[in-house]
Amino acid sequence: MTGDRSAIRLVGSAPGHDLGPMGVRVEAMLRDAVDRGASDLHLDPAGAGTRCRFRVDGFFEEGPVLPPGLHDKLVSRIKVLAGLTVYRRDEIQEGAVRRDGGVDLRVSILPTVCGEKVTIRIFDPRKRPLSLADLGFRSDVEDALGRAAELRQGTVLVCGPSGSGKTTTLYAMLNRILERRGTCSNLCSVEDPVELALDGVHQVAVRRDRGLTFARGLGALLRQDPEVILVGEVRDGETAGIAVEAGMTGHLVLSSVHAGGAAEALMRLLDLGVEPYLVASSVKVVVAQRLVRKICARCAVEDPPASALLAELGLTGRGDWRRGVGCDSCRGTGFSGRFPIAEVLVVDPVTAKRIVARQEATALARGLREGTALMDDGIERARSGETTVEEILRVADRTEVRP
């Protein structure tokens, strides 16, 4: 993946502006990150210098080790760009570098015993898919998400660990709603942070230092006469209760929650103190997802998994099993890009009764019998030659199989 180098000019809007030596180094590292398709750039203090690492497709790639004595100057330059306090080297700081066009940067400074560690999250809206069709879900999951976006009321949850693409999926659903309803609807969100500005959506950023929490922001949005509300994440009982109740009172609520699977997401709401009857009445669809690496198309070769592994998983050898052997295009990894695997749980009357009875996640997961569990989806994608069995086992626990 190659980025647009003109999009990451960090300081000065006029051509020919002198960045200075530290500005040139920072710009070069960010250009390298964009060229690699990295989501994050890490600058780690070390005795031998500054260790530069790039997170690409969820994995770290090592970059250059910068000479000793430059680290503090690099950090100071980044702080200036992000509007942070340069002289304070003993406190956690967070900031952002916003651009009218091109990539945005979110900067986190963490003081460690070796010096300040810098993590820069890179947001490139030009590369983020904002259509459900572009996300890479299998067709039945895409259809389920499309139907959920057309609901007039209820709560729709997307769950998974950090970095599993939940926000991108929620944004794509919002775009589907905008396409279908146009400007005649009032769409609002409360997020932490607002990762991408969406035309037609009134987005509110959480500011805990000013008392603007998810719960308070959501409460304020409900007084703005919205039809659709996006809650970036359900983290506490108060937010969960307001969101679920909003889904019962004529609003469509989209949100994410940290949970391993779709059934576990429902249990999470109950654990946060939401009454079972409210969960059963309000929640309509739960989607659990993971991101898996895609085999590099340029170096893919036929390579069936070991027979012992297939037997352990109860699989046959039939399929277009493939593996990337590594090439210049994928920087020797054998993978290029990622796509989601998912499971969908629709809360039907039977599942609703199980929720009210506070049955365990294994009982709630029986609603997946008509669909596909995470592991099942992943194995089928591996069988079709899109990824490897080992990659699926890395992100989907073997217990996440259809009951």
VOPAGU-2260 file (C-alpha; in pm, 1 decimal, decimal comma):
REM VOPAGU-2260
SITE   aa  ch    i         X         Y         Z
SITE  MET   A    0       0,0       0,0       0,0
SITE  THR   A    1     146,5     333,0    -101,0
SITE  GLY   A    2      33,8     659,6      54,6
SITE  ASP   A    3       5,6    1004,9     -95,8
SITE  ARG   A    4     321,5    1175,3      26,6
SITE  SER   A    5     174,5    1520,1     -32,3
SITE  ALA   A    6     -89,5    1447,3     229,6
SITE  ILE   A    7     142,0    1441,7     529,4
SITE  ARG   A    8     316,5    1777,1     513,5
SITE  LEU   A    9     307,0    1856,4     885,4
SITE  VAL   A   10     394,8    2220,7     926,9
SITE  GLY   A   11     349,9    2525,8     709,8
SITE  SER   A   12      92,1    2545,6     434,8
SITE  ALA   A   13     316,0    2726,5     190,4
SITE  PRO   A   14     541,1    2522,8     -41,1
SITE  GLY   A   15     906,4    2544,8      51,0
SITE  HIS   A   16     844,7    2603,2     421,9
SITE  ASP   A   17    1156,1    2507,6     619,8
SITE  LEU   A   18    1066,4    2216,3     843,4
SITE  GLY   A   19    1397,2    2218,4    1024,2
SITE  PRO   A   20    1604,3    1901,8    1084,4
SITE  MET   A   21    1367,4    1748,5    1340,8
SITE  GLY   A   22    1064,2    1832,1    1129,3
SITE  VAL   A   23    1226,2    1661,9     830,6
SITE  ARG   A   24    1292,6    1347,4    1036,0
SITE  VAL   A   25     937,7    1334,8    1170,2
SITE  GLU   A   26     791,1    1389,2     824,7
SITE  ALA   A   27    1014,1    1116,5     677,6
SITE  MET   A   28     905,4     865,2     943,6
SITE  LEU   A   29     538,4     945,6     885,9
SITE  ARG   A   30     580,7     913,2     511,1
SITE  ASP   A   31     739,5     574,8     569,3
SITE  ALA   A   32     446,0     477,3     791,7
SITE  VAL   A   33     190,0     581,5     530,0
SITE  ASP   A   34     383,3     401,1     254,7
SITE  ARG   A   35     377,6      82,6     462,0
SITE  GLY   A   36       5,5     119,2     530,1
SITE  ALA   A   37      72,2     141,5     904,0
SITE  SER   A   38    -201,8     223,3    1153,6
SITE  ASP   A   39      45,5     332,5    1422,6
SITE  LEU   A   40     399,8     463,0    1453,0
SITE  HIS   A   41     585,8     390,2    1777,4
SITE  LEU   A   42     896,6     579,5    1890,7
SITE  ASP   A   43    1044,3     391,5    2184,8
SITE  PRO   A   44    1329,5     531,8    2397,2
SITE  ALA   A   45    1624,1     293,7    2424,0
SITE  GLY   A   46    1981,0     313,7    2542,0
SITE  ALA   A   47    2116,4     264,9    2190,0
SITE  GLY   A   48    1888,0     531,8    2043,4
SITE  THR   A   49    1525,8     564,0    1941,8
SITE  ARG   A   50    1357,5     243,9    1827,6
SITE  CYS   A   51    1109,3     307,0    1545,7
SITE  ARG   A   52     831,1      52,9    1489,4
SITE  PHE   A   53     529,6      40,1    1258,1
SITE  ARG   A   54     208,1    -152,7    1321,5
SITE  VAL   A   55      97,2    -296,7     987,9
SITE  ASP   A   56    -205,1    -527,7     959,1
SITE  GLY   A   57    -198,2    -569,0    1337,0
SITE  PHE   A   58     169,4    -672,0    1357,7
SITE  PHE   A   59     483,9    -473,0    1433,0
SITE  GLU   A   60     745,6    -412,1    1167,3
SITE  GLU   A   61    1082,9    -287,7    1279,9
SITE  GLY   A   62    1202,2      44,1    1141,4
SITE  PRO   A   63    1534,6     222,5    1180,4
SITE  VAL   A   64    1703,3     282,2    1514,4
SITE  LEU   A   65    1775,1     655,2    1532,0
SITE  PRO   A   66    2105,8     775,0    1680,0
SITE  PRO   A   67    2133,5     845,5    2055,3
SITE  GLY   A   68    2073,0    1201,6    2167,6
SITE  LEU   A   69    1788,2    1273,0    1924,4
SITE  HIS   A   70    1497,4    1131,2    2120,0
SITE  ASP   A   71    1409,5    1434,2    2333,7
SITE  LYS   A   72    1434,9    1664,3    2032,2
SITE  LEU   A   73    1207,2    1438,9    1826,4
SITE  VAL   A   74     952,4    1421,9    2107,8
SITE  SER   A   75     962,4    1799,5    2148,1
SITE  ARG   A   76     896,6    1849,7    1778,0
SITE  ILE   A   77     599,9    1611,3    1788,0
SITE  LYS   A   78     463,7    1786,5    2096,9
SITE  VAL   A   79     473,7    2120,8    1917,2
SITE  LEU   A   80     280,7    1976,2    1623,6
SITE  ALA   A   81      19,6    1821,1    1855,6
SITE  GLY   A   82     -20,8    2132,8    2072,2
SITE  LEU   A   83     124,2    1968,2    2384,3
SITE  THR   A   84     341,7    2108,6    2663,4
SITE  VAL   A   85     701,2    2069,0    2552,3
SITE  TYR   A   86     884,3    2119,1    2882,5
SITE  ARG   A   87     679,0    1866,9    3083,4
SITE  ARG   A   88     849,1    1530,9    3043,2
SITE  ASP   A   89     699,1    1362,8    3347,9
SITE  GLU   A   90     328,8    1350,3    3261,5
SITE  ILE   A   91      96,5    1167,4    3025,2
SITE  GLN   A   92     -13,9    1386,7    2735,7
SITE  GLU   A   93    -247,7    1336,5    2443,1
SITE  GLY   A   94    -303,0    1555,0    2140,4
SITE  ALA   A   95    -382,0    1554,9    1770,8
SITE  VAL   A   96    -259,1    1695,6    1443,7
SITE  ARG   A   97    -555,5    1784,8    1225,5
SITE  ARG   A   98    -539,3    1848,4     853,7
SITE  ASP   A   99    -798,5    1994,4     617,7
SITE  GLY   A  100    -707,2    1717,5     375,3
SITE  GLY   A  101    -504,4    1398,2     400,9
SITE  VAL   A  102    -412,4    1207,5     713,6
SITE  ASP   A  103    -487,3    1304,6    1073,3
SITE  LEU   A  104    -263,5    1204,6    1361,3
SITE  ARG   A  105    -347,6    1121,4    1722,1
SITE  VAL   A  106     -48,6    1153,0    1953,5
SITE  SER   A  107       1,7     983,5    2290,5
SITE  ILE   A  108     301,5    1060,9    2513,2
SITE  LEU   A  109     384,7     818,9    2796,7
SITE  PRO   A  110     669,2     891,8    3040,9
SITE  THR   A  111     871,6     576,4    3115,3
SITE  VAL   A  112    1187,0     514,9    3317,5
SITE  CYS   A  113    1385,9     525,5    2991,4
SITE  GLY   A  114    1224,4     842,5    2857,6
SITE  GLU   A  115     904,3     945,9    2684,8
SITE  LYS   A  116     743,4     683,8    2461,8
SITE  VAL   A  117     549,0     824,0    2165,8
SITE  THR   A  118     265,5     648,0    1984,0
SITE  ILE   A  119     113,1     814,3    1679,9
SITE  ARG   A  120    -215,4     675,0    1547,4
SITE  ILE   A  121    -255,1     747,8    1176,7
SITE  PHE   A  122    -601,4     811,2    1033,8
SITE  ASP   A  123    -625,6     830,4     657,1
SITE  PRO   A  124    -992,8     886,4     567,6
SITE  ARG   A  125    -918,2     830,7     199,7
SITE  LYS   A  126    -831,2     467,8     274,4
SITE  ARG   A  127   -1106,7     387,9     522,4
SITE  PRO   A  128   -1391,6     195,2     357,6
SITE  LEU   A  129   -1721,6     362,6     437,9
SITE  SER   A  130   -1951,6     128,9     250,6
SITE  LEU   A  131   -2070,5    -201,4     393,3
SITE  ALA   A  132   -1994,2    -357,5      56,3
SITE  ASP   A  133   -1629,9    -250,0      83,3
SITE  LEU   A  134   -1559,7    -392,3     428,5
SITE  GLY   A  135   -1509,7    -750,1     311,7
SITE  PHE   A  136   -1775,0    -930,6     517,5
SITE  ARG   A  137   -1929,4   -1241,0     370,8
SITE  SER   A  138   -2256,5   -1167,5     193,5
SITE  ASP   A  139   -2497,6   -1283,4     465,5
SITE  VAL   A  140   -2324,6   -1068,4     730,8
SITE  GLU   A  141   -2333,0    -767,7     497,2
SITE  ASP   A  142   -2705,3    -827,6     441,1
SITE  ALA   A  143   -2767,3    -855,6     817,1
SITE  LEU   A  144   -2584,8    -527,4     882,0
SITE  GLY   A  145   -2780,6    -361,4     601,4
SITE  ARG   A  146   -3111,2    -477,5     748,3
SITE  ALA   A  147   -3003,4    -358,9    1094,1
SITE  ALA   A  148   -2927,6     -14,1     949,8
SITE  GLU   A  149   -3283,4       3,7     819,2
SITE  LEU   A  150   -3444,5     -54,8    1159,8
SITE  ARG   A  151   -3649,6     234,5    1294,2
SITE  GLN   A  152   -3575,8     159,3    1657,3
SITE  GLY   A  153   -3376,3     -77,6    1871,6
SITE  THR   A  154   -3014,7    -130,7    1974,3
SITE  VAL   A  155   -2752,0    -279,9    1744,0
SITE  LEU   A  156   -2420,1    -386,2    1896,9
SITE  VAL   A  157   -2084,5    -454,7    1733,2
SITE  CYS   A  158   -1834,7    -629,2    1958,6
SITE  GLY   A  159   -1478,9    -749,9    1952,9
SITE  PRO   A  160   -1139,0    -664,2    2102,4
SITE  SER   A  161    -953,7    -338,3    2043,2
SITE  GLY   A  162    -841,3    -300,8    1683,5
SITE  SER   A  163   -1102,7    -538,0    1540,3
SITE  GLY   A  164   -1266,5    -276,9    1314,5
SITE  LYS   A  165   -1576,9    -204,8    1521,9
SITE  THR   A  166   -1575,7     171,7    1459,9
SITE  THR   A  167   -1528,5     126,2    1085,2
SITE  THR   A  168   -1829,2    -106,7    1075,8
SITE  LEU   A  169   -2041,1     141,1    1272,6
SITE  TYR   A  170   -1939,1     426,4    1040,4
SITE  ALA   A  171   -2031,7     216,7     737,6
SITE  MET   A  172   -2375,1     151,1     890,7
SITE  LEU   A  173   -2421,0     525,6     947,6
SITE  ASN   A  174   -2335,3     586,8     584,0
SITE  ARG   A  175   -2593,8     328,1     477,9
SITE  ILE   A  176   -2853,2     511,5     688,9
SITE  LEU   A  177   -2756,5     844,0     531,4
SITE  GLU   A  178   -2787,1     692,5     184,3
SITE  ARG   A  179   -3136,5     560,4     257,5
SITE  ARG   A  180   -3277,0     843,9     467,8
SITE  GLY   A  181   -3085,2    1142,9     336,7
SITE  THR   A  182   -3087,4    1474,7     519,0
SITE  CYS   A  183   -3443,2    1428,9     643,7
SITE  SER   A  184   -3309,1    1242,5     949,2
SITE  ASN   A  185   -3129,2    1368,4    1256,4
SITE  LEU   A  186   -2819,4    1151,9    1312,7
SITE  CYS   A  187   -2601,0    1213,6    1618,7
SITE  SER   A  188   -2302,8    1048,6    1783,4
SITE  VAL   A  189   -2095,7    1064,3    2099,8
SITE  GLU   A  190   -1746,3     921,8    2051,6
SITE  ASP   A  191   -1407,8     895,5    2220,7
SITE  PRO   A  192   -1244,9    1018,4    2006,3
SITE  VAL   A  193   -1420,8    1125,2    1686,3
SITE  GLU   A  194   -1203,9     931,5    1443,5
SITE  LEU   A  195   -1354,4    1057,9    1119,7
SITE  ALA   A  196   -1581,1    1351,7    1040,8
SITE  LEU   A  197   -1898,8    1227,8     872,6
SITE  ASP   A  198   -2107,3    1470,9     668,6
SITE  GLY   A  199   -2465,6    1467,1     790,0
SITE  VAL   A  200   -2384,7    1337,3    1140,5
SITE  HIS   A  201   -2369,9    1566,0    1446,2
SITE  GLN   A  202   -2065,1    1424,4    1625,1
SITE  VAL   A  203   -1976,9    1496,7    1988,7
SITE  ALA   A  204   -1635,7    1414,7    2134,8
SITE  VAL   A  205   -1609,9    1287,9    2493,3
SITE  ARG   A  206   -1421,7    1532,1    2719,2
SITE  ARG   A  207   -1391,4    1381,4    3064,4
SITE  ASP   A  208   -1177,2    1671,1    3185,2
SITE  ARG   A  209   -1483,7    1889,8    3132,6
SITE  GLY   A  210   -1738,9    1642,5    3262,3
SITE  LEU   A  211   -1855,2    1532,5    2915,9
SITE  THR   A  212   -1875,1    1154,8    2954,2
SITE  PHE   A  213   -2047,2     900,6    2731,6
SITE  ALA   A  214   -2346,8     894,4    2964,1
SITE  ARG   A  215   -2379,1    1272,9    2987,3
SITE  GLY   A  216   -2326,9    1317,6    2613,4
SITE  LEU   A  217   -2584,4    1051,3    2533,7
SITE  GLY   A  218   -2832,6    1212,7    2769,2
SITE  ALA   A  219   -2782,0    1547,0    2592,9
SITE  LEU   A  220   -2822,3    1389,1    2248,1
SITE  LEU   A  221   -3159,7    1247,1    2348,0
SITE  ARG   A  222   -3280,0    1603,8    2399,3
SITE  GLN   A  223   -3174,8    1691,1    2042,6
SITE  ASP   A  224   -3464,0    1497,7    1883,7
SITE  PRO   A  225   -3248,2    1232,6    1708,7
SITE  GLU   A  226   -3368,6     935,2    1506,6
SITE  VAL   A  227   -3030,4     758,9    1505,6
SITE  ILE   A  228   -2761,9     770,6    1775,0
SITE  LEU   A  229   -2411,5     626,1    1759,1
SITE  VAL   A  230   -2252,5     562,6    2098,9
SITE  GLY   A  231   -1884,0     497,3    2039,5
SITE  GLU   A  232   -1860,2     242,7    2320,0
SITE  VAL   A  233   -2068,6     110,9    2608,6
SITE  ARG   A  234   -1825,7     108,6    2901,1
SITE  ASP   A  235   -2035,2     149,4    3214,0
SITE  GLY   A  236   -2374,9      70,6    3354,1
SITE  GLU   A  237   -2513,1     423,8    3322,9
SITE  THR   A  238   -2427,8     448,0    2952,3
SITE  ALA   A  239   -2555,2      95,4    2889,3
SITE  GLY   A  240   -2887,0     169,6    3060,6
SITE  ILE   A  241   -2948,4     494,4    2871,1
SITE  ALA   A  242   -2852,7     338,4    2536,7
SITE  VAL   A  243   -3077,2      35,7    2582,2
SITE  GLU   A  244   -3371,1     245,5    2697,8
SITE  ALA   A  245   -3321,8     481,5    2402,4
SITE  GLY   A  246   -3349,3     181,3    2173,1
SITE  MET   A  247   -3693,9     111,5    2318,1
SITE  THR   A  248   -3829,5     463,7    2279,6
SITE  GLY   A  249   -3822,4     524,9    1907,8
SITE  HIS   A  250   -3448,2     561,1    1845,8
SITE  LEU   A  251   -3205,9     342,7    1654,7
SITE  VAL   A  252   -2892,7     310,0    1868,5
SITE  LEU   A  253   -2566,5     179,4    1725,1
SITE  SER   A  254   -2283,5     101,8    1963,8
SITE  SER   A  255   -1982,8    -115,0    2035,7
SITE  VAL   A  256   -1891,8    -318,3    2340,0
SITE  HIS   A  257   -1579,8    -510,8    2434,5
SITE  ALA   A  258   -1682,4    -877,5    2438,8
SITE  GLY   A  259   -1545,5   -1195,3    2289,3
SITE  GLY   A  260   -1856,6   -1304,2    2103,1
SITE  ALA   A  261   -2211,0   -1200,9    2022,5
SITE  ALA   A  262   -2364,8   -1392,1    2313,5
SITE  GLU   A  263   -2099,4   -1257,7    2550,4
SITE  ALA   A  264   -2196,0    -901,8    2448,4
SITE  LEU   A  265   -2549,5    -964,0    2575,8
SITE  MET   A  266   -2409,0   -1103,2    2899,5
SITE  ARG   A  267   -2190,1    -792,5    2927,6
SITE  LEU   A  268   -2499,3    -569,1    2930,5
SITE  LEU   A  269   -2652,4    -782,3    3204,5
SITE  ASP   A  270   -2328,3    -769,2    3404,5
SITE  LEU   A  271   -2333,2    -387,1    3375,6
SITE  GLY   A  272   -2668,4    -391,0    3553,8
SITE  VAL   A  273   -2914,8    -350,3    3267,2
SITE  GLU   A  274   -3239,9    -531,3    3344,5
SITE  PRO   A  275   -3281,9    -852,8    3140,1
SITE  TYR   A  276   -3624,0    -749,9    3008,0
SITE  LEU   A  277   -3476,9    -424,2    2875,2
SITE  VAL   A  278   -3196,6    -607,8    2695,1
SITE  ALA   A  279   -3441,6    -860,5    2551,1
SITE  SER   A  280   -3678,0    -587,4    2429,2
SITE  SER   A  281   -3424,5    -337,3    2297,9
SITE  VAL   A  282   -3130,6    -528,2    2146,4
SITE  LYS   A  283   -3211,7    -649,1    1795,5
SITE  VAL   A  284   -2879,5    -757,8    1643,5
SITE  VAL   A  285   -2532,4    -831,0    1779,4
SITE  VAL   A  286   -2231,2    -869,3    1550,9
SITE  ALA   A  287   -1896,5   -1002,6    1675,6
SITE  GLN   A  288   -1597,9    -952,1    1449,2
SITE  ARG   A  289   -1222,7    -997,2    1417,3
SITE  LEU   A  290    -974,6    -878,0    1156,3
SITE  VAL   A  291    -758,3   -1141,3     990,0
SITE  ARG   A  292    -468,5   -1093,5     752,5
SITE  LYS   A  293    -525,9   -1160,8     384,8
SITE  ILE   A  294    -284,3   -1376,4     187,8
SITE  CYS   A  295     -70,3   -1170,1     -50,6
SITE  ALA   A  296    -206,8   -1226,5    -401,5
SITE  ARG   A  297     136,7   -1180,8    -560,3
SITE  CYS   A  298     312,3   -1464,6    -378,5
SITE  ALA   A  299      25,3   -1701,9    -293,7
SITE  VAL   A  300      90,7   -2070,8    -358,1
SITE  GLU   A  301    -118,4   -2382,3    -303,5
SITE  ASP   A  302     -45,1   -2520,7      42,1
SITE  PRO   A  303    -295,8   -2745,1     227,6
SITE  PRO   A  304    -270,7   -2742,1     608,9
SITE  ALA   A  305    -107,7   -3035,8     783,1
SITE  SER   A  306    -337,1   -3337,8     799,2
SITE  ALA   A  307    -296,6   -3352,8    1177,8
SITE  LEU   A  308    -425,5   -2994,5    1213,3
SITE  LEU   A  309    -719,4   -3064,6     982,7
SITE  ALA   A  310    -804,9   -3376,3    1181,6
SITE  GLU   A  311    -779,7   -3185,5    1511,0
SITE  LEU   A  312   -1030,9   -2931,2    1380,8
SITE  GLY   A  313   -1254,9   -3196,0    1228,2
SITE  LEU   A  314   -1195,6   -3069,8     874,8
SITE  THR   A  315   -1139,6   -3237,9     542,3
SITE  GLY   A  316    -863,6   -3147,4     299,6
SITE  ARG   A  317   -1104,0   -3023,2      32,9
SITE  GLY   A  318   -1057,2   -2657,2     -54,7
SITE  ASP   A  319    -836,3   -2399,9    -220,5
SITE  TRP   A  320    -589,9   -2383,3      69,2
SITE  ARG   A  321    -316,0   -2129,5       3,5
SITE  ARG   A  322     -24,0   -1954,2     171,7
SITE  GLY   A  323     189,7   -1650,4      91,5
SITE  VAL   A  324     558,5   -1734,6      64,2
SITE  GLY   A  325     670,1   -1372,4      99,7
SITE  CYS   A  326     773,6   -1116,9    -160,7
SITE  ASP   A  327     874,6    -752,5    -195,8
SITE  SER   A  328     509,3    -647,0    -222,6
SITE  CYS   A  329     420,2    -787,3     122,6
SITE  ARG   A  330     767,3    -718,3     269,1
SITE  GLY   A  331     823,9   -1089,9     315,1
SITE  THR   A  332     522,6   -1148,9     543,0
SITE  GLY   A  333     304,4   -1344,0     299,4
SITE  PHE   A  334       8,6   -1122,8     389,1
SITE  SER   A  335    -126,0    -794,5     253,0
SITE  GLY   A  336    -428,1    -620,9     402,7
SITE  ARG   A  337    -699,0    -752,4     631,5
SITE  PHE   A  338   -1066,4    -843,7     618,7
SITE  PRO   A  339   -1326,3    -923,6     887,7
SITE  ILE   A  340   -1468,6   -1253,4     994,6
SITE  ALA   A  341   -1790,2   -1231,4    1192,7
SITE  GLU   A  342   -2084,4   -1394,4    1361,9
SITE  VAL   A  343   -2433,9   -1246,4    1381,1
SITE  LEU   A  344   -2686,3   -1305,2    1658,7
SITE  VAL   A  345   -3039,8   -1187,3    1587,6
SITE  VAL   A  346   -3244,5   -1158,2    1906,3
SITE  ASP   A  347   -3554,6   -1355,8    1814,4
SITE  PRO   A  348   -3834,1   -1443,7    2061,6
SITE  VAL   A  349   -3656,0   -1760,4    2174,8
SITE  THR   A  350   -3330,4   -1577,0    2244,6
SITE  ALA   A  351   -3525,6   -1300,1    2418,9
SITE  LYS   A  352   -3674,1   -1555,4    2659,0
SITE  ARG   A  353   -3328,0   -1690,5    2733,2
SITE  ILE   A  354   -3207,7   -1337,0    2810,7
SITE  VAL   A  355   -3496,5   -1273,6    3049,3
SITE  ALA   A  356   -3415,0   -1602,0    3220,9
SITE  ARG   A  357   -3051,0   -1486,9    3247,5
SITE  GLN   A  358   -2923,9   -1801,9    3080,6
SITE  GLU   A  359   -2551,1   -1834,0    3023,9
SITE  ALA   A  360   -2369,6   -1733,8    2706,3
SITE  THR   A  361   -2362,7   -2091,5    2577,3
SITE  ALA   A  362   -2742,5   -2100,1    2581,1
SITE  LEU   A  363   -2770,9   -1755,3    2420,7
SITE  ALA   A  364   -2525,4   -1864,6    2149,7
SITE  ARG   A  365   -2773,7   -2123,1    2028,4
SITE  GLY   A  366   -2922,0   -1835,9    1832,6
SITE  LEU   A  367   -2617,4   -1873,3    1608,4
SITE  ARG   A  368   -2735,0   -2212,5    1484,7
SITE  GLU   A  369   -2903,3   -2042,4    1190,5
SITE  GLY   A  370   -2589,6   -1841,6    1118,1
SITE  THR   A  371   -2216,6   -1896,4    1136,6
SITE  ALA   A  372   -1986,5   -1867,8    1436,1
SITE  LEU   A  373   -1658,1   -1679,4    1415,5
SITE  MET   A  374   -1451,8   -1994,2    1382,6
SITE  ASP   A  375   -1680,4   -2136,2    1113,0
SITE  ASP   A  376   -1661,9   -1815,4     912,0
SITE  GLY   A  377   -1283,4   -1804,6     942,7
SITE  ILE   A  378   -1233,2   -2165,8     837,0
SITE  GLU   A  379   -1447,7   -2114,6     527,3
SITE  ARG   A  380   -1244,9   -1804,9     434,6
SITE  ALA   A  381    -926,7   -2009,0     477,0
SITE  ARG   A  382   -1072,7   -2291,8     270,6
SITE  SER   A  383   -1142,8   -2044,7     -11,0
SITE  GLY   A  384    -778,1   -1935,9     -16,5
SITE  GLU   A  385    -820,0   -1589,2     140,0
SITE  THR   A  386    -620,1   -1656,3     457,8
SITE  THR   A  387    -461,4   -1943,1     648,8
SITE  VAL   A  388    -595,2   -2173,6     918,7
SITE  GLU   A  389    -314,7   -2058,8    1149,8
SITE  GLU   A  390    -424,9   -1697,3    1105,6
SITE  ILE   A  391    -782,8   -1789,4    1198,5
SITE  LEU   A  392    -664,1   -1976,0    1508,3
SITE  ARG   A  393    -466,8   -1665,5    1606,5
SITE  VAL   A  394    -777,0   -1443,5    1629,7
SITE  ALA   A  395   -1067,4   -1684,4    1692,9
SITE  ASP   A  396   -1065,3   -1914,3    1990,9
SITE  ARG   A  397   -1138,0   -2277,0    1911,9
SITE  THR   A  398   -1428,0   -2268,3    2156,8
SITE  GLU   A  399   -1598,2   -2004,0    1939,2
SITE  VAL   A  400   -1758,8   -2274,0    1727,4
SITE  ARG   A  401   -2125,4   -2316,6    1658,6
SITE  PRO   A  402   -2283,5   -2498,2    1954,1
